[in-house]
Amino acid sequence: MIVGFHFTKLSIERHQPIQGKLSVRNDLNIKDVKEHILSGVKGSHRAVVFQFVFTVTYAPHVADIIILGDVFYSAEPKKIEEILSTWKSKKKVSSDISLDVLNFVLQKCNIRALEMAQELNLPTHIPMPKVNLQKKTADAYIG
C-alpha cells in the first residue's frame, strides 16, 4: 500500500521556440528501490521507497520537463523482503506492485507537468478533454 509521496526535483527548460512539427514524448522509470524505515505512534517498521524519474521531451530540442521523486510503500515484512531481493537481483518490480506505483506516479506527475508546461507556454503533453457542439436532432416519434 502506498503510504507517502514527494517530489525531489522539478525542472523545466525551454531550449528554443516551437518551429514546424512538434513531437512530445513521455517516459516514466523506476530508478531505484531501497529499504526505508517508517516511524509512527505504533513504533517503526520496514517499508520500501521507489525512486522514479518522469520526463516529457518536446522534440526537436524544444523543451524538457524532468520530475524526480519518491513513493513510499508499506506491506508485510515478507513482501518487503521479496520486493527488495527481486530489485537487487533483477532490477525489476512485480507487476501487481509496479502497476499501483506507476499509475500513482503518473497521476501526480502529469498534473504537475501540465502546470509546468503552461508556465512556459508549451502545449499539453497529454490529450485534454474537449467540448464539441452537436446538432440537435428531432426526437423520433414512436407511437
N, C-alpha and C positions, 0 to 999 in steps of 0.2 A: 504494500500500500504506500502511495506517495504521501509523505508527511511534511515536505518542505521544498522550497524552490527559491533561488535567487539568481540574478544576473551578476556576472563578474566583469563583463566588458561589453560596452555598446559602442560601435564605431560605424560611422558612415562617411564616405569620401566620394566627392564628385570629381572626376578627372577631366572631363570635357563636356561641352554641350551635346545634346542629342542631335545627331545628323543621320538622316536616312533610316534604314531599317534597324530596329532595336530588338535585341534578344534578351530575355530575362530568364535566369536560371536560379533555382533554389536548391540548397543542399543542407542536409542535417546528418551529423555523425556523432556517435558517442566516442569521445577521445580517450576516456579512462574510466575505470570503475575502481573505487577504493573503499576500504573499511572506514566507517565513521561511528563514533560513539555518541548516542543521543542521551542527553541528561534530562530528567523530568522529576516530578514530585514522587514518582514511584521508583526512583533510582535511575540507573543508566543501563542501556542495552546496546548491542551491536546493530548497526544498520549499514547501508551502503550509500555512497554518493556517486551518481552518474555525472561525469563532466562532459558537456556537449559543446559543439560548435555549429551554429546555424549561419549560413551565408546566403546572400542574394547578390547575384552578379548581373549587372546591366552591361551587355556587350554590344558593340566592340569598345571596350575600355572607356565606358561612360561613367560608371559608379559601382561602388561595392558597399554592402552592408555586412558587418560581421558582429555576431552576438555570441558571447560565451556565457556559460552559466553552469549551475549545479542543481541536480534533482536529488533529494534525499528520500530513500526508500527503506521502509521497515517491513520485516517479515519474521517468521520463526527462525531461530538460530540455525537450524539445519538448512533452510532455504538460503539464508545469508551466506553460509559457507559454500553452498553449491554455486551461487552467483559468483562469488569471489574466485573459486577454483576454476570454474569454466572460463572466466575472463582471463585469468592468469595463464591458462594452458592454451586456449583457442582464440582469445581476443574477441569472444562472442558473448551475447546475452540471449537467454532462451526467448523464443518468440512471444510467449504469453506476457513476459515482463517487458520486453522491448516495445511491444505494441502499446502498452499502457504508458510507458515513459515517453516514447517518441510522440504519441498523439498529444500528451500533456504539453510537451515542449513546443510542438507545432502551434498549438493554440496560443500559448504565451508569446512565442517569437513572432508569429505572423501579425499579431496585433501591434507589437512594438515596432516591427519593421514597417508596417503601414504608416505609423506615426512618424518614424524617422524619414521615410521616403517623401512624405508630404512636406516636411521642413525644407527639403532641397528641390521641391517641385519635380520629383521623379514620378513616373507612372506607377500604379499599383503593381505589385509582383504576383498577386492572385486575382482571379476574376471577382468583380464586385457585383452584387445584385443590381439589376436594372428594372425600371418600371417601363412597361410597354403599353401603349394605347391600343385598345382593341375596339373594332367597330362593333357596336351593339346590334345584334340581330334580333328580329322579332321572334318571340317565343312561338313555336309551332302549336297550333290549336289541335288538341286531340279531343274529339267529342263524340 
